[in-house]
């Protein structure tokens, strides 16, 4: 089965400037804009904002 275009793979890049990134899927129907999540950055050793990069 092919992967759905409704839930594409996106890369979440840390705003702390460490270069750390998470890879996840998002729903285009529920989140049409860029996704922002607060997650743990092990390089900065704290929780920071992660933004979707295109």
C-alpha positions as CSV (number, residue, x, y, z in Angstrom):
1,X,0.0,0.0,0.0
2,X,1.2,3.5,-0.8
3,X,1.7,6.1,1.9
4,X,-1.1,8.6,2.2
5,X,-0.5,12.1,0.9
6,X,-2.8,13.3,3.6
7,X,-0.2,12.5,6.3
8,X,3.2,13.5,4.9
9,X,6.5,13.0,6.7
10,X,7.8,16.3,8.1
11,X,11.1,17.2,9.9
12,X,10.9,19.3,13.1
13,X,14.0,21.4,13.6
14,X,15.1,22.8,16.9
15,X,14.8,26.6,17.3
16,X,17.7,26.5,19.8
17,X,20.1,26.4,16.9
18,X,21.6,23.0,17.8
19,X,20.7,21.4,14.5
20,X,18.8,18.6,16.3
21,X,15.7,17.4,14.5
22,X,12.7,15.0,15.0
23,X,11.0,13.2,12.1
24,X,7.2,12.7,12.3
25,X,4.0,12.6,10.4
26,X,1.3,15.3,10.4
27,X,-2.2,15.6,9.2
28,X,-2.7,18.2,6.5
29,X,-6.4,18.4,7.2
30,X,-6.0,19.3,10.9
31,X,-2.7,21.2,10.6
32,X,-2.5,22.9,7.3
33,X,0.1,25.5,8.6
34,X,3.6,24.8,9.8
35,X,3.7,22.6,12.9
36,X,5.3,23.8,16.1
37,X,5.8,21.5,19.1
38,X,7.7,21.8,22.4
39,X,10.0,18.8,22.6
40,X,13.2,17.8,24.4
41,X,16.5,18.8,22.7
42,X,19.3,16.5,24.0
43,X,22.0,18.8,22.7
44,X,20.7,21.8,24.6
45,X,19.5,19.5,27.4
46,X,16.2,21.3,27.8
47,X,12.7,21.5,26.3
48,X,12.6,23.9,23.3
49,X,10.3,24.8,20.5
50,X,10.6,22.7,17.4
51,X,9.3,24.1,14.1
52,X,8.4,22.2,10.9
53,X,10.9,22.8,8.1
54,X,10.1,22.5,4.5
